[in-house]
Amino acid sequence: MLNYSFFPFKNILEELDGSDLSLLRDVSEGWYIDYKVQGLKISDYGKHLAAFSNQYGGWLIIGVSEKNDGSRTAGEFPGVEKSEVAKITLALREAASAHVNPEVLYEEKVIDGPIDEINLAKGKSIVVVGIPRSVATPHIHSSGRIYRRVADQSKPKEETDRYILDELWKRGNEHQQKNVMHLTKTPELPECQSNSPWAYIFFKPSERQLPPTKKLSFDEFVRIVTNSDNSIVGVHAPLPAAHSALNGFVARQIGDNDPSLALLTIRWWHDGSVRFDIPLNLYDLSNFAKTHEKNIYAGQYCGIAYENQCQDMKIVDYAMFVPIIGALTNCYLHMLKATDDQRDVFSCFTLRNVFHTSPFVDSSCFIDRIKSLSLPLTMDREIVLPKEPTEDNMFIHKAELRKLNCSISNDEYQTVPYVFATPLIYRIFNSVGLAPDWDSFVEDIEAWGLNKINSIASPPNG
């Protein structure tokens, strides 16, 4: 359920009934409530949705008339014809998306008669529309006007007061800046790790779509990150160290490492957003040659580096990066499934301490490229993409790409998290010089045995 400044019912929206509607006999129309006997024009719906969103939020209730004693409370509940409900809900949807910019977030509940408690006849319905107070203000109507809810008016008021308009812009800008801070802020590192390279990946569900009604419990979080009941199909990297945190949970992969160090981590927030903290292995050329001596492509890579007099070069090994992202993404997808979150997801990333490092991936295609084009070199100490992430410029991951059928086999399911994360992985590889274009990236994917992805995924826009 969305958060409301005023909630006049005893039950949650999904469970409203006649007893909830009867409470409206003591609730006056005003800042938070508007009663309508019948449906409106689409553009008028847009005015009401925008006005409530811009002000305190509230409730548009269709099929209810006011008392005629001046109290402005709900008097009768004649309802609207049940056959008209589909037309009303369609008009609301069009009004929210096509007549208000940015789009208004709302939810609705249809209550059908007969209900004796409020004298709602059979074949009649009440449509309850909840509009929360928005943080993406101002919402501008298709007429070019900005509307606001005013207590003593039954119609939305066109706002012309410069101070009020400035406050609406300020509210929207403050929320956007708060999001940017959240999506670009990375955790402090212990002093001994302060210069080591890291990848931080953020996934954030859309704020322009309805959030789930369920909340992820700690037990469910632990079950997913540890796979304690072997129910997590697909690639998985157990993260056995789990605990609660501010507004969410944390899971870490400690193993034999010092638990006080920064390690592979999933940080979950209750709004459905998540951050992956991924340490990147850093080597000098001689250590890389020793630790990868049995790897054919690493040997060829070292040979090219020595030929080019790169003995002092630092190397970041991205060979395990894709399976790690696949494993963490798979955990995230199961978290979204556990909360029944149907929203599209946006992503961004930050790479730290990668200045003047050369990237490596375990691929013959990559070796062929550097034979002719020399070794790539990451020129930025920190890469943040997008620089100021918003839903208008982040990478989108459509909800239909994560249809989780947990009853299928691992082999059938394994590509799902990779397909979901592909736009992000490509952007990361492109930013450090590993994938100059989509076709090169696809070559590497196929070399890793993930060739099924190429037939499903498509290159990100932009």
C-alpha positions as CSV (number, residue, x, y, z in Angstrom):
1,M,0.0,0.0,0.0
2,L,1.1,3.5,-0.7
3,N,1.7,6.0,2.1
4,Y,-1.1,8.5,2.7
5,S,-1.2,11.6,4.9
6,F,-4.8,10.8,5.7
7,F,-6.5,7.3,5.7
8,P,-10.2,7.4,6.5
9,F,-10.8,3.6,6.5
10,K,-10.2,0.8,9.0
11,N,-9.1,-1.8,6.4
12,I,-6.3,-1.6,3.9
13,L,-7.4,-0.6,0.4
14,E,-7.4,-4.1,-1.0
15,E,-9.9,-5.2,1.7
16,L,-12.3,-2.2,1.8
17,D,-15.9,-3.1,2.2
18,G,-19.2,-1.5,3.1
19,S,-18.2,-0.9,6.8
20,D,-15.3,1.2,5.5
21,L,-17.5,3.3,3.2
22,S,-20.0,3.9,6.0
23,L,-17.2,5.7,7.9
24,L,-17.3,8.4,5.2
25,R,-20.6,9.6,6.7
26,D,-18.4,11.4,9.3
27,V,-15.7,12.5,6.9
28,S,-16.1,15.9,5.3
29,E,-15.0,16.7,1.8
30,G,-11.9,19.0,1.9
31,W,-8.2,18.8,1.7
32,Y,-8.1,15.0,1.6
33,I,-11.5,13.9,0.2
34,D,-13.5,14.6,-2.9
35,Y,-16.9,12.9,-3.5
36,K,-18.3,12.6,-7.0
37,V,-21.7,11.2,-7.8
38,Q,-20.6,10.1,-11.3
39,G,-17.6,9.8,-13.5
40,L,-15.7,12.8,-15.0
41,K,-14.1,13.8,-18.2
42,I,-10.6,12.5,-18.7
43,S,-9.0,15.9,-18.5
44,D,-11.0,16.7,-15.3
45,Y,-9.7,13.4,-13.7
46,G,-6.2,14.7,-14.6
47,K,-6.9,18.0,-12.7
48,H,-8.0,16.1,-9.5
49,L,-5.1,13.6,-9.7
50,A,-2.5,16.4,-10.2
51,A,-4.1,18.6,-7.4
52,F,-4.1,15.9,-4.8
53,S,-0.5,14.8,-5.7
54,N,0.7,18.4,-5.6
55,Q,-0.9,19.1,-2.2
56,Y,-1.2,16.5,0.6
57,G,-2.6,13.5,-1.3
58,G,-6.1,12.2,-0.8
59,W,-9.1,10.3,-2.0
60,L,-11.3,10.7,-5.0
61,I,-14.5,8.6,-4.4
62,I,-16.8,8.1,-7.3
63,G,-20.5,7.1,-6.7
64,V,-21.0,9.1,-3.5
65,S,-23.1,12.3,-2.9
66,E,-22.6,14.8,-0.2
67,K,-25.2,15.6,2.5
68,N,-27.2,18.8,1.8
69,D,-26.9,20.1,5.4
70,G,-23.6,21.9,4.7
71,S,-21.4,19.3,6.5
72,R,-20.0,18.1,3.2
73,T,-19.8,14.6,4.6
74,A,-20.9,11.5,2.6
75,G,-24.7,11.4,2.4
76,E,-25.9,8.7,0.0
77,F,-24.1,6.0,-1.9
78,P,-26.0,5.7,-5.2
79,G,-22.9,4.3,-6.9
80,V,-22.3,4.2,-10.6
81,E,-23.5,1.5,-13.1
82,K,-21.2,-1.5,-12.8
83,S,-21.0,-1.5,-16.6
84,E,-19.4,2.0,-16.4
85,V,-16.6,1.0,-14.0
86,A,-14.3,-0.2,-16.8
87,K,-14.7,3.1,-18.6
88,I,-13.9,5.0,-15.4
89,T,-10.8,3.0,-14.6
90,L,-9.6,3.4,-18.2
91,A,-10.2,7.2,-18.1
92,L,-8.2,7.4,-14.8
93,R,-5.3,5.5,-16.3
94,E,-5.3,7.8,-19.4
95,A,-5.6,10.9,-17.2
96,A,-2.7,9.9,-15.0
97,S,-0.4,9.1,-17.9
98,A,-1.4,11.4,-20.7
99,H,-2.9,14.4,-19.0
100,V,-0.4,14.9,-16.1
101,N,3.4,15.3,-16.3
102,P,5.1,13.7,-14.6
103,E,2.7,10.8,-14.4
104,V,0.7,10.5,-11.2
105,L,0.9,7.4,-9.1
106,Y,-2.4,6.2,-7.7
107,E,-4.3,3.0,-6.8
108,E,-8.0,2.1,-6.9
109,K,-10.5,-0.2,-5.4
110,V,-13.9,-1.0,-6.8
111,I,-16.6,-2.0,-4.3
112,D,-19.7,-3.7,-5.8
113,G,-23.2,-3.8,-4.5
114,P,-25.4,-4.9,-3.1
115,I,-24.3,-3.6,0.3
116,D,-27.2,-3.0,2.7
117,E,-25.1,-1.1,5.2
118,I,-24.8,1.9,2.8
119,N,-27.8,1.1,0.6
120,L,-25.7,0.4,-2.4
121,A,-27.9,-1.5,-4.9
122,K,-27.1,-4.5,-6.9
123,G,-25.5,-3.6,-10.2
124,K,-24.0,-0.4,-8.7
125,S,-20.4,0.2,-7.7
126,I,-18.2,2.7,-5.8
127,V,-14.8,3.5,-7.2
128,V,-12.3,4.5,-4.5
129,V,-9.1,6.2,-5.9
130,G,-6.2,6.8,-3.6
131,I,-3.6,9.4,-4.6
132,P,-0.6,9.8,-2.3
133,R,1.3,13.0,-1.7
134,S,3.9,13.2,-4.4
135,V,7.6,13.9,-4.2
136,A,8.0,14.4,-8.0
137,T,6.3,17.8,-8.0
138,P,5.1,19.9,-9.6
139,H,2.6,17.7,-11.6
140,I,1.6,19.8,-14.6
141,H,-1.8,19.3,-16.3
142,S,-2.0,18.9,-20.1
143,S,-3.5,22.4,-20.2
144,G,-0.2,23.7,-19.0
145,R,-1.6,24.7,-15.6
146,I,-0.5,23.5,-12.1
147,Y,-3.4,22.5,-9.9
148,R,-3.6,22.2,-6.1
149,R,-6.2,20.9,-3.7
150,V,-7.8,23.6,-1.5
151,A,-10.1,22.7,1.4
152,D,-13.1,24.9,0.7
153,Q,-13.3,24.1,-3.0
154,S,-14.8,21.1,-4.7
155,K,-12.7,21.7,-7.8
156,P,-8.9,21.8,-8.1
157,K,-7.5,25.3,-7.9
158,E,-5.2,26.6,-10.5
159,E,-2.0,27.7,-8.7
160,T,-0.6,31.2,-9.5
161,D,1.1,32.0,-6.2
162,R,4.9,32.2,-7.0
163,Y,5.9,31.1,-3.5
164,I,3.7,28.0,-3.6
165,L,5.0,27.1,-7.1
166,D,8.6,27.5,-5.9
167,E,7.8,25.2,-3.0
168,L,6.5,22.6,-5.4
169,W,9.6,22.7,-7.5
170,K,11.8,22.6,-4.4
171,R,10.0,19.5,-3.1
172,G,10.6,17.7,-6.4
173,N,14.2,18.8,-6.7
174,E,15.0,17.8,-3.1
175,H,13.6,14.3,-3.7
176,Q,15.6,14.0,-6.9
177,Q,18.8,15.1,-5.2
178,K,18.1,12.6,-2.3
179,N,17.8,9.8,-4.9
180,V,21.1,10.9,-6.6
181,M,22.9,10.9,-3.2
182,H,21.5,7.4,-2.4
183,L,22.5,6.0,-5.8
184,T,26.0,7.4,-5.9
185,K,27.0,7.2,-2.3
186,T,29.4,4.3,-1.7
187,P,30.5,2.9,1.7
188,E,33.7,3.9,3.4
189,L,36.5,1.4,3.1
190,P,38.9,0.4,5.8
191,E,42.3,2.1,5.5
192,C,44.0,-1.1,4.3
193,Q,41.5,-1.4,1.4
194,S,41.2,2.3,0.6
195,N,43.1,2.0,-2.7
196,S,41.6,-1.3,-3.9
197,P,39.3,-1.3,-6.9
198,W,35.5,-1.9,-6.3
199,A,32.4,-2.1,-8.3
200,Y,29.1,-0.8,-6.7
201,I,25.9,-1.7,-8.5
202,F,22.6,-0.2,-7.7
203,F,19.1,-1.6,-8.7
204,K,16.1,0.6,-7.9
205,P,12.4,-0.2,-8.8
206,S,10.4,2.5,-10.5
207,E,8.8,5.1,-8.4
208,R,6.2,5.7,-11.1
209,Q,4.7,2.3,-10.7
210,L,2.7,0.8,-7.8
211,P,4.9,-0.7,-5.1
212,P,4.2,-4.2,-3.8
213,T,1.9,-4.8,-0.8
214,K,4.3,-7.4,0.8
215,K,7.5,-6.6,2.7
216,L,10.6,-8.8,2.7
217,S,11.0,-10.4,6.1
218,F,14.5,-11.0,7.6
219,D,13.9,-14.8,7.5
220,E,13.0,-14.7,3.8
221,F,16.1,-12.5,3.1
222,V,18.3,-15.1,4.9
223,R,16.7,-18.0,3.1
224,I,17.4,-16.3,-0.3
225,V,21.0,-15.2,0.4
226,T,22.0,-18.5,2.0
227,N,19.8,-20.8,-0.1
228,S,19.3,-22.8,3.1
229,D,16.4,-24.8,1.6
230,N,17.9,-25.3,-1.8
231,S,15.0,-23.5,-3.4
232,I,17.0,-20.8,-5.2
233,V,17.4,-22.1,-8.8
234,G,20.1,-20.7,-11.1
235,V,23.5,-19.4,-10.3
236,H,24.0,-18.6,-6.6
237,A,26.9,-17.4,-4.4
238,P,25.9,-18.0,-0.7
239,L,26.2,-15.0,1.6
240,P,26.0,-16.6,5.0
241,A,26.7,-13.5,7.2
242,A,23.4,-11.6,7.4
243,H,22.1,-8.9,9.7
244,S,19.6,-6.1,9.9
245,A,20.5,-2.5,9.0
246,L,18.9,0.9,8.7
247,N,15.8,0.5,6.5
248,G,16.8,-3.0,5.3
249,F,19.2,-5.9,5.6
250,V,22.8,-6.8,4.7
251,A,24.4,-10.1,3.6
252,R,28.1,-10.7,3.2
253,Q,30.4,-13.5,2.0
254,I,33.1,-13.8,4.6
255,G,34.6,-17.2,4.2
256,D,38.1,-17.3,5.6
257,N,38.5,-13.5,5.4
258,D,38.7,-11.0,8.3
259,P,35.0,-10.1,9.0
260,S,36.0,-6.5,9.7
261,L,37.1,-6.0,6.1
262,A,34.8,-4.8,3.3
263,L,33.8,-8.0,1.4
264,L,31.3,-9.1,-1.3
265,T,28.0,-7.7,0.0
266,I,24.3,-7.3,-0.9
267,R,22.6,-4.3,0.8
268,W,18.8,-4.5,0.6
269,W,16.5,-1.5,1.4
270,H,12.8,-2.0,2.2
271,D,11.8,0.2,-0.8
272,G,13.0,-2.6,-3.0
273,S,16.4,-1.0,-4.0
274,V,19.6,-2.9,-3.6
275,R,23.4,-2.4,-3.8
276,F,26.0,-4.9,-4.7
277,D,29.5,-4.3,-3.3
278,I,31.9,-6.3,-5.4
279,P,35.7,-6.3,-4.8
280,L,37.8,-6.4,-7.9
281,N,41.0,-8.4,-7.9
282,L,44.1,-6.1,-8.5
283,Y,47.5,-7.5,-9.6
284,D,50.8,-6.3,-10.8
285,L,51.9,-8.0,-14.0
286,S,54.3,-10.5,-12.3
287,N,51.8,-11.7,-9.7
288,F,49.1,-11.9,-12.4
289,A,51.4,-14.1,-14.5
290,K,52.1,-16.4,-11.5
291,T,48.5,-16.8,-10.3
292,H,47.1,-17.3,-13.8
293,E,49.9,-19.4,-15.2
294,K,47.6,-22.3,-16.2
295,N,45.2,-19.9,-18.0
296,I,45.8,-19.9,-21.7
297,Y,44.4,-16.5,-22.4
298,A,46.0,-14.9,-19.3
299,G,49.4,-16.2,-20.6
300,Q,48.8,-14.6,-24.0
301,Y,47.7,-11.4,-22.3
302,C,50.9,-11.3,-20.3
303,G,52.9,-11.9,-23.4
304,I,51.4,-8.9,-25.1
305,A,52.0,-6.8,-22.0
306,Y,55.7,-7.8,-21.9
307,E,56.0,-7.1,-25.6
308,N,54.7,-3.6,-25.0
309,Q,57.1,-2.9,-22.1
310,C,54.2,-2.8,-19.6
311,Q,56.0,-4.5,-16.6
312,D,54.8,-1.9,-14.1
313,M,51.1,-2.1,-15.2
314,K,48.3,-2.8,-12.7
315,I,45.7,-5.3,-13.9
316,V,42.1,-5.6,-12.8
317,D,40.7,-9.1,-13.4
318,Y,37.1,-9.0,-14.5
319,A,37.1,-12.8,-15.4
320,M,34.8,-13.6,-12.4
321,F,32.8,-10.4,-12.6
322,V,30.0,-11.7,-14.8
323,P,29.2,-14.8,-12.8
324,I,29.3,-12.8,-9.6
325,I,26.8,-10.3,-11.0
326,G,24.7,-13.2,-12.2
327,A,24.7,-14.7,-8.7
328,L,23.9,-11.5,-6.9
329,T,21.3,-10.5,-9.4
330,N,19.6,-13.9,-9.0
331,C,19.3,-13.2,-5.3
332,Y,17.8,-9.9,-6.0
333,L,15.3,-11.3,-8.5
334,H,14.2,-13.8,-5.8
335,M,13.7,-11.0,-3.4
336,L,11.5,-9.2,-5.8
337,K,9.5,-12.4,-6.4
338,A,9.1,-12.8,-2.6
339,T,7.6,-9.4,-2.3
340,D,5.5,-9.8,-5.5
341,D,7.2,-6.6,-6.9
342,Q,6.0,-6.2,-10.5
343,R,7.8,-2.9,-11.2
344,D,10.4,-2.2,-13.8
345,V,13.9,-1.8,-12.3
346,F,16.5,0.9,-13.1
347,S,20.3,0.5,-12.5
348,C,23.4,2.5,-12.3
349,F,27.0,1.8,-11.1
350,T,30.2,3.2,-9.6
351,L,33.7,1.9,-10.1
352,R,36.3,3.1,-7.6
353,N,40.1,3.1,-7.7
354,V,40.4,1.9,-11.3
355,F,42.7,4.7,-12.5
356,H,45.4,3.5,-14.9
357,T,44.6,-0.1,-14.6
358,S,44.3,-2.5,-17.5
359,P,41.2,-4.8,-17.5
360,F,41.3,-8.5,-18.3
361,V,38.6,-11.0,-19.3
362,D,39.1,-14.7,-20.0
363,S,38.2,-14.6,-23.7
364,S,39.9,-15.4,-27.0
365,C,37.9,-12.6,-28.6
366,F,39.4,-10.1,-26.1
367,I,42.9,-11.4,-26.8
368,D,42.3,-11.0,-30.6
369,R,41.2,-7.4,-30.0
370,I,44.3,-6.4,-28.0
371,K,46.6,-8.1,-30.4
372,S,45.6,-5.6,-33.0
373,L,44.6,-2.7,-30.8
374,S,46.9,-3.0,-27.8
375,L,46.0,-3.2,-24.2
376,P,43.0,-1.1,-22.9
377,L,43.7,1.3,-20.1
378,T,41.1,2.7,-17.8
379,M,41.6,6.5,-17.7
380,D,39.3,7.4,-14.8
381,R,39.9,7.0,-11.1
382,E,36.2,6.8,-10.4
383,I,33.5,6.0,-13.0
384,V,29.9,6.9,-12.0
385,L,27.3,6.2,-14.7
386,P,24.9,8.0,-15.0
387,K,26.6,10.8,-13.2
388,E,23.3,12.0,-11.6
389,P,21.1,9.0,-11.9
390,T,17.3,9.5,-12.4
391,E,14.7,7.3,-13.9
392,D,15.1,9.4,-17.1
393,N,18.7,8.5,-17.7
394,M,19.3,5.2,-15.8
395,F,19.4,1.8,-17.5
396,I,16.0,0.1,-17.5
397,H,15.4,-3.5,-16.9
398,K,11.9,-4.4,-17.9
399,A,9.8,-6.5,-15.5
400,E,9.0,-9.0,-18.3
401,L,12.7,-10.0,-18.4
402,R,12.5,-11.6,-14.9
403,K,9.6,-14.0,-15.2
404,L,10.7,-16.4,-12.5
405,N,9.5,-20.0,-12.8
406,C,11.3,-21.6,-9.9
407,S,9.9,-25.1,-10.9
408,I,12.1,-25.3,-14.0
409,S,15.6,-26.8,-14.0
410,N,18.8,-24.9,-13.3
411,D,19.8,-25.3,-16.9
412,E,16.6,-23.7,-18.2
413,Y,16.6,-20.9,-15.7
414,Q,20.3,-20.0,-15.6
415,T,20.2,-17.3,-18.2
416,V,17.4,-15.3,-16.6
417,P,19.6,-13.2,-14.2
418,Y,22.2,-12.7,-16.9
419,V,19.6,-11.5,-19.4
420,F,18.2,-9.1,-16.8
421,A,21.6,-7.7,-15.9
422,T,23.0,-7.6,-19.5
423,P,22.4,-3.8,-20.1
424,L,24.4,-3.0,-17.0
425,I,27.2,-5.5,-17.5
426,Y,27.7,-4.1,-21.1
427,R,27.9,-0.5,-19.8
428,I,30.5,-1.5,-17.2
429,F,32.6,-3.3,-19.7
430,N,32.3,-0.5,-22.2
431,S,33.3,2.1,-19.6
432,V,36.7,0.3,-18.8
433,G,37.5,-0.5,-22.4
434,L,36.6,-4.2,-22.4
435,A,33.8,-4.0,-24.9
436,P,34.1,-1.2,-27.5
437,D,30.7,-2.0,-28.9
438,W,27.8,-4.4,-28.4
439,D,29.0,-7.0,-31.0
440,S,32.3,-7.3,-29.2
441,F,30.5,-7.8,-25.9
442,V,28.3,-10.5,-27.5
443,E,31.5,-12.3,-28.7
444,D,32.8,-12.4,-25.1
445,I,29.4,-13.6,-23.8
446,E,29.4,-16.5,-26.3
447,A,33.0,-17.4,-25.3
448,W,31.8,-17.8,-21.7
449,G,29.2,-20.3,-22.7
450,L,26.3,-17.8,-22.3
451,N,25.4,-17.8,-26.0
452,K,21.7,-18.1,-25.2
453,I,21.7,-14.5,-24.0
454,N,22.4,-13.2,-27.4
455,S,19.1,-14.4,-28.7
456,I,17.1,-12.8,-25.9
457,A,18.9,-9.7,-24.8
458,S,19.3,-6.6,-26.9
459,P,21.7,-3.7,-26.6
460,P,20.8,-0.9,-24.2
461,N,19.6,2.4,-25.8
462,G,22.0,5.3,-25.8
